[in-house]
């Protein structure tokens, strides 16, 4: 029995992770959970990039690592997003005293 992982396996897991993240963004009302679901969607995109990069071989038969390089840029942007996003969430929670997005109706603090 051949149990080698193929590109389809990685794409399926990535699609499931992205779907879970998208469902969390659309359904949940807690701003922290929405933020975590957005990060889950970014992780699914990263998994797809690495999978395509790993299974795309160059002329010498070696994996093409361009997707891995792009992954590091995405991780850097995600880290900056976390810092700024959590600061905004903390500021909103301090002023509105709630983490429910349906109760936050204005952008004024």
C-alpha positions in Angstrom: 0.0 0.0 0.0 1.4 3.4 -1.1 1.1 5.9 1.7 3.1 8.7 0.2 1.7 12.2 0.6 0.8 13.9 -2.7 0.0 17.5 -3.6 -3.7 16.7 -3.4 -3.4 15.7 0.3 -1.8 19.1 1.2 -4.3 21.0 -0.9 -7.2 19.2 0.8 -5.9 20.0 4.3 -5.2 23.6 3.2 -8.8 23.9 1.8 -10.3 22.5 5.0 -8.3 25.0 7.1 -9.3 27.9 4.9 -12.9 26.8 5.0 -12.9 26.6 8.8 -11.3 30.0 9.0 -13.8 31.5 6.6 -16.7 30.0 8.4 -15.3 31.4 11.7 -15.0 34.9 10.2 -18.5 34.8 8.8 -20.3 33.2 11.8 -18.6 34.2 15.0 -19.2 37.6 16.7 -16.2 37.7 19.0 -13.5 39.9 17.6 -10.7 37.7 19.1 -12.1 34.6 17.4 -12.5 36.4 14.1 -8.9 37.5 14.4 -7.7 33.9 15.1 -9.8 32.7 12.1 -8.1 35.2 9.8 -4.7 33.9 11.0 -5.9 30.4 10.2 -6.8 31.5 6.7 -3.2 32.9 6.3 -1.8 29.6 7.5 -3.8 27.7 5.0 -2.4 30.0 2.2 1.1 29.4 3.6 0.5 25.6 3.5 -0.6 25.9 -0.2 2.5 27.9 -1.1 4.9 25.5 0.5 3.1 22.5 -1.0 3.2 23.9 -4.5 6.8 24.9 -4.0 7.8 21.5 -2.8 6.1 19.6 -5.6 7.4 21.9 -8.3 10.8 20.6 -9.3 13.4 22.4 -11.4 15.5 21.0 -14.2 18.0 19.4 -11.8 15.2 17.5 -10.0 15.4 19.7 -6.9 12.4 21.4 -5.3 11.8 25.0 -6.3 12.0 27.1 -3.2 10.4 30.3 -4.4 7.3 29.5 -2.4 9.3 29.1 0.7 10.8 32.6 0.3 7.3 34.1 -0.2 6.2 32.2 2.9 8.7 34.1 5.0 7.4 37.5 3.7 3.8 36.4 4.6 4.9 35.3 8.1 6.6 38.7 8.6 3.5 40.6 7.5 1.3 38.3 9.7 3.5 39.1 12.7 3.1 42.9 12.1 -0.7 42.3 11.6 -0.9 40.6 14.9 0.9 43.4 16.7 -1.3 46.1 15.2 -4.5 44.1 15.3 -4.2 43.2 18.9 -3.5 46.8 19.8 -6.7 47.9 17.9 -8.7 45.1 19.7 -7.4 46.1 23.1 -8.2 49.8 22.4 -11.7 48.9 21.2 -12.3 46.7 24.3 -11.1 49.5 26.6 -13.5 52.0 25.1 -16.5 49.8 24.3 -16.2 47.3 27.1 -17.2 44.5 24.7 -15.6 42.1 22.2 -18.8 41.6 20.3 -18.5 43.0 16.8 -22.2 43.7 16.5 -22.0 46.1 19.4 -19.2 48.1 17.8 -21.1 50.4 15.4 -18.7 53.4 15.0 -15.0 53.9 14.4 -14.8 56.7 16.9 -13.1 55.9 20.2 
